[in-house]
Amino acid sequence: MVYCSDQTHSSLQKAFQQKCASKFREEKLQAKIKVLETLATETTEENEIEKMEIEKKKKLEEEDLVRLRKHKESSDSQVIALKEALARPVK
């Protein structure tokens, strides 16, 4: 059995407490880091999903625009044909 003075015992006890406190802080920080990494990963995945949805919506809007332009061209052609028919003298 090893005997030590009260001062040595107190110093050892204080060093042990500091080591425990340091380990606790480190574990707490590691837990926070893990949470932040998880959030970052989820946010990245959510951003990718949102980006895909925006691209899909944009493609559908572009297809609608093409369809509407074709419809307008067809309507314009019909209007021109009707105007020409009206402009012809009646026999």
ChimeraX commands (.cxc) that place a marker at each C-alpha (Angstrom):
marker #1 position 0.00,0.00,0.00 radius 0.5
marker #1 position 1.27,3.47,-0.98 radius 0.5
marker #1 position 0.85,6.39,1.35 radius 0.5
marker #1 position 0.96,9.98,0.17 radius 0.5
marker #1 position 0.59,13.33,1.80 radius 0.5
marker #1 position -2.74,15.17,1.80 radius 0.5
marker #1 position -1.30,17.68,-0.62 radius 0.5
marker #1 position -0.22,14.95,-3.07 radius 0.5
marker #1 position -3.57,13.22,-2.67 radius 0.5
marker #1 position -5.38,16.51,-3.32 radius 0.5
marker #1 position -3.23,17.18,-6.40 radius 0.5
marker #1 position -3.90,13.70,-7.76 radius 0.5
marker #1 position -7.61,14.05,-7.09 radius 0.5
marker #1 position -7.70,17.44,-8.83 radius 0.5
marker #1 position -5.78,16.06,-11.85 radius 0.5
marker #1 position -8.21,13.12,-12.04 radius 0.5
marker #1 position -11.22,15.47,-11.92 radius 0.5
marker #1 position -9.73,17.66,-14.65 radius 0.5
marker #1 position -9.08,14.59,-16.79 radius 0.5
marker #1 position -12.68,13.42,-16.29 radius 0.5
marker #1 position -14.04,16.89,-17.07 radius 0.5
marker #1 position -11.86,17.09,-20.17 radius 0.5
marker #1 position -13.04,13.67,-21.36 radius 0.5
marker #1 position -16.66,14.67,-20.72 radius 0.5
marker #1 position -16.24,17.88,-22.76 radius 0.5
marker #1 position -14.58,15.92,-25.57 radius 0.5
marker #1 position -17.42,13.38,-25.65 radius 0.5
marker #1 position -19.97,16.20,-25.60 radius 0.5
marker #1 position -18.21,17.92,-28.51 radius 0.5
marker #1 position -18.01,14.66,-30.45 radius 0.5
marker #1 position -21.76,14.19,-29.97 radius 0.5
marker #1 position -22.40,17.74,-31.24 radius 0.5
marker #1 position -20.14,17.13,-34.24 radius 0.5
marker #1 position -22.04,13.95,-35.07 radius 0.5
marker #1 position -25.37,15.79,-34.87 radius 0.5
marker #1 position -24.07,18.60,-37.10 radius 0.5
marker #1 position -22.69,16.11,-39.63 radius 0.5
marker #1 position -26.05,14.33,-39.71 radius 0.5
marker #1 position -27.88,17.63,-40.22 radius 0.5
marker #1 position -25.49,18.61,-42.98 radius 0.5
marker #1 position -25.99,15.28,-44.74 radius 0.5
marker #1 position -29.78,15.52,-44.47 radius 0.5
marker #1 position -29.71,19.11,-45.69 radius 0.5
marker #1 position -27.58,18.12,-48.68 radius 0.5
marker #1 position -29.98,15.28,-49.51 radius 0.5
marker #1 position -32.99,17.60,-49.15 radius 0.5
marker #1 position -31.29,20.17,-51.40 radius 0.5
marker #1 position -30.63,17.50,-54.04 radius 0.5
marker #1 position -34.28,16.38,-53.94 radius 0.5
marker #1 position -35.47,19.99,-54.16 radius 0.5
marker #1 position -33.07,20.64,-57.04 radius 0.5
marker #1 position -34.42,17.60,-58.92 radius 0.5
marker #1 position -38.02,18.76,-58.34 radius 0.5
marker #1 position -37.18,22.26,-59.60 radius 0.5
marker #1 position -35.50,20.82,-62.71 radius 0.5
marker #1 position -38.52,18.58,-63.36 radius 0.5
marker #1 position -40.89,21.54,-62.98 radius 0.5
marker #1 position -38.70,23.66,-65.27 radius 0.5
marker #1 position -38.73,20.94,-67.93 radius 0.5
marker #1 position -42.53,20.68,-67.74 radius 0.5
marker #1 position -42.83,24.47,-68.04 radius 0.5
marker #1 position -40.55,24.46,-71.09 radius 0.5
marker #1 position -42.66,21.70,-72.68 radius 0.5
marker #1 position -45.81,23.74,-71.97 radius 0.5
marker #1 position -44.19,26.80,-73.53 radius 0.5
marker #1 position -43.33,24.85,-76.70 radius 0.5
marker #1 position -46.89,23.47,-76.87 radius 0.5
marker #1 position -48.41,26.94,-76.39 radius 0.5
marker #1 position -46.15,28.46,-79.06 radius 0.5
marker #1 position -47.19,25.79,-81.55 radius 0.5
marker #1 position -50.83,26.41,-80.68 radius 0.5
marker #1 position -50.33,30.16,-81.16 radius 0.5
marker #1 position -48.67,29.62,-84.54 radius 0.5
marker #1 position -51.56,27.44,-85.60 radius 0.5
marker #1 position -54.08,30.03,-84.40 radius 0.5
marker #1 position -52.19,32.82,-86.14 radius 0.5
marker #1 position -52.22,30.82,-89.38 radius 0.5
marker #1 position -55.97,30.27,-89.07 radius 0.5
marker #1 position -56.56,33.99,-88.43 radius 0.5
marker #1 position -54.49,34.91,-91.51 radius 0.5
marker #1 position -56.41,32.37,-93.62 radius 0.5
marker #1 position -59.76,33.73,-92.40 radius 0.5
marker #1 position -58.69,37.35,-93.06 radius 0.5
marker #1 position -57.61,36.40,-96.58 radius 0.5
marker #1 position -60.94,34.64,-97.13 radius 0.5
marker #1 position -62.80,37.74,-95.99 radius 0.5
marker #1 position -60.70,39.99,-98.17 radius 0.5
marker #1 position -61.57,38.03,-101.34 radius 0.5
marker #1 position -64.44,39.41,-103.28 radius 0.5
marker #1 position -67.61,37.40,-103.14 radius 0.5
marker #1 position -68.59,35.93,-106.53 radius 0.5
marker link #1:1,2 radius 0.2
marker link #1:2,3 radius 0.2
marker link #1:3,4 radius 0.2
marker link #1:4,5 radius 0.2
marker link #1:5,6 radius 0.2
marker link #1:6,7 radius 0.2
marker link #1:7,8 radius 0.2
marker link #1:8,9 radius 0.2
marker link #1:9,10 radius 0.2
marker link #1:10,11 radius 0.2
marker link #1:11,12 radius 0.2
marker link #1:12,13 radius 0.2
marker link #1:13,14 radius 0.2
marker link #1:14,15 radius 0.2
marker link #1:15,16 radius 0.2
marker link #1:16,17 radius 0.2
marker link #1:17,18 radius 0.2
marker link #1:18,19 radius 0.2
marker link #1:19,20 radius 0.2
marker link #1:20,21 radius 0.2
marker link #1:21,22 radius 0.2
marker link #1:22,23 radius 0.2
marker link #1:23,24 radius 0.2
marker link #1:24,25 radius 0.2
marker link #1:25,26 radius 0.2
marker link #1:26,27 radius 0.2
marker link #1:27,28 radius 0.2
marker link #1:28,29 radius 0.2
marker link #1:29,30 radius 0.2
marker link #1:30,31 radius 0.2
marker link #1:31,32 radius 0.2
marker link #1:32,33 radius 0.2
marker link #1:33,34 radius 0.2
marker link #1:34,35 radius 0.2
marker link #1:35,36 radius 0.2
marker link #1:36,37 radius 0.2
marker link #1:37,38 radius 0.2
marker link #1:38,39 radius 0.2
marker link #1:39,40 radius 0.2
marker link #1:40,41 radius 0.2
marker link #1:41,42 radius 0.2
marker link #1:42,43 radius 0.2
marker link #1:43,44 radius 0.2
marker link #1:44,45 radius 0.2
marker link #1:45,46 radius 0.2
marker link #1:46,47 radius 0.2
marker link #1:47,48 radius 0.2
marker link #1:48,49 radius 0.2
marker link #1:49,50 radius 0.2
marker link #1:50,51 radius 0.2
marker link #1:51,52 radius 0.2
marker link #1:52,53 radius 0.2
marker link #1:53,54 radius 0.2
marker link #1:54,55 radius 0.2
marker link #1:55,56 radius 0.2
marker link #1:56,57 radius 0.2
marker link #1:57,58 radius 0.2
marker link #1:58,59 radius 0.2
marker link #1:59,60 radius 0.2
marker link #1:60,61 radius 0.2
marker link #1:61,62 radius 0.2
marker link #1:62,63 radius 0.2
marker link #1:63,64 radius 0.2
marker link #1:64,65 radius 0.2
marker link #1:65,66 radius 0.2
marker link #1:66,67 radius 0.2
marker link #1:67,68 radius 0.2
marker link #1:68,69 radius 0.2
marker link #1:69,70 radius 0.2
marker link #1:70,71 radius 0.2
marker link #1:71,72 radius 0.2
marker link #1:72,73 radius 0.2
marker link #1:73,74 radius 0.2
marker link #1:74,75 radius 0.2
marker link #1:75,76 radius 0.2
marker link #1:76,77 radius 0.2
marker link #1:77,78 radius 0.2
marker link #1:78,79 radius 0.2
marker link #1:79,80 radius 0.2
marker link #1:80,81 radius 0.2
marker link #1:81,82 radius 0.2
marker link #1:82,83 radius 0.2
marker link #1:83,84 radius 0.2
marker link #1:84,85 radius 0.2
marker link #1:85,86 radius 0.2
marker link #1:86,87 radius 0.2
marker link #1:87,88 radius 0.2
marker link #1:88,89 radius 0.2
marker link #1:89,90 radius 0.2
marker link #1:90,91 radius 0.2
view
